Amino acid sequence: MALTTKDRENIISKFQSSAKDTGSPAVQVALITERIQYISEHLKANPKDYAGERGLLKLVGQRKRLLAYLKKHDFAKYQELTKELKLRK
């Protein structure tokens, strides 16, 4: 598995907006980004893992939709998040 419980807790604490915030779009995007990075490294070592490639594409699409939602509803948070995760130029 890509993320341990401790890694998840660190990411959530870094991007949450309140103490009980674990499902906001910013937190979800950060967690998905970590999974995408892990799967990308896996696919470099295993280029014929087509199921993994499909999973990666699904995660990228999900992150894209969450970022579009965040951009529409909270542009300042979107800019902060993309800068922090180095997603856009």
C-alpha positions as CSV (number, residue, x, y, z in Angstrom):
1,M,0.0,0.0,0.0
2,A,1.2,3.5,-0.8
3,L,0.5,5.4,2.3
4,T,0.9,4.3,5.9
5,T,-1.5,5.6,8.5
6,K,1.2,8.0,9.8
7,D,1.8,9.4,6.3
8,R,-2.0,10.0,5.9
9,E,-2.2,11.7,9.3
10,N,0.7,14.0,8.4
11,I,-0.9,15.0,5.0
12,I,-4.3,15.5,6.6
13,S,-2.8,17.7,9.4
14,K,-0.9,19.8,6.9
15,F,-3.9,20.6,4.6
16,Q,-6.9,20.5,6.9
17,S,-8.8,23.7,7.7
18,S,-10.0,22.7,11.2
19,A,-9.3,20.0,13.7
20,K,-11.9,17.6,12.4
21,D,-11.5,18.3,8.7
22,T,-10.5,15.1,6.9
23,G,-12.6,15.2,3.8
24,S,-12.3,18.7,2.4
25,P,-11.3,19.0,-1.3
26,A,-7.8,20.3,-0.3
27,V,-7.2,17.2,1.8
28,Q,-8.5,14.9,-0.8
29,V,-6.3,16.4,-3.5
30,A,-3.2,16.1,-1.3
31,L,-3.9,12.5,-0.6
32,I,-4.7,11.7,-4.2
33,T,-1.5,13.4,-5.3
34,E,0.6,11.2,-2.9
35,R,-1.1,8.1,-4.3
36,I,-0.4,9.3,-7.9
37,Q,3.3,9.8,-7.2
38,Y,3.5,6.3,-5.7
39,I,1.8,4.7,-8.6
40,S,3.9,6.6,-11.1
41,E,7.0,5.3,-9.5
42,H,5.6,1.8,-9.5
43,L,4.7,2.0,-13.2
44,K,8.3,3.1,-14.1
45,A,9.5,-0.2,-12.6
46,N,6.6,-2.2,-14.0
47,P,5.6,-0.9,-17.4
48,K,3.3,-3.7,-18.3
49,D,1.0,-3.2,-15.3
50,Y,-2.0,-2.0,-17.3
51,A,-4.4,-2.3,-14.4
52,G,-2.2,0.0,-12.4
53,E,-2.1,2.4,-15.3
54,R,-5.8,2.5,-15.5
55,G,-6.0,3.2,-11.7
56,L,-3.5,6.0,-12.2
57,L,-5.7,7.5,-14.9
58,K,-8.8,7.3,-12.7
59,L,-6.9,9.1,-9.9
60,V,-5.7,11.8,-12.2
61,G,-9.3,12.4,-13.4
62,Q,-10.6,12.5,-9.8
63,R,-8.0,15.0,-8.8
64,K,-8.8,17.1,-11.9
65,R,-12.5,17.2,-10.9
66,L,-11.7,18.1,-7.3
67,L,-9.3,20.9,-8.4
68,A,-12.0,22.3,-10.8
69,Y,-14.5,22.3,-7.9
70,L,-12.0,24.0,-5.6
71,K,-11.1,26.6,-8.2
72,K,-14.8,27.4,-8.7
73,H,-15.7,27.7,-5.0
74,D,-12.5,28.8,-3.2
75,F,-9.9,30.3,-5.6
76,A,-7.5,31.4,-2.9
77,K,-7.3,27.9,-1.5
78,Y,-6.9,26.5,-5.0
79,Q,-3.9,28.7,-5.6
80,E,-2.4,27.9,-2.3
81,L,-2.8,24.2,-2.8
82,T,-1.4,24.1,-6.3
83,K,1.6,26.1,-5.2
84,E,2.2,23.8,-2.2
85,L,1.8,20.6,-4.2
86,K,3.6,22.0,-7.3
87,L,0.8,21.0,-9.6
88,R,0.5,24.0,-11.9
89,K,3.1,26.4,-13.3
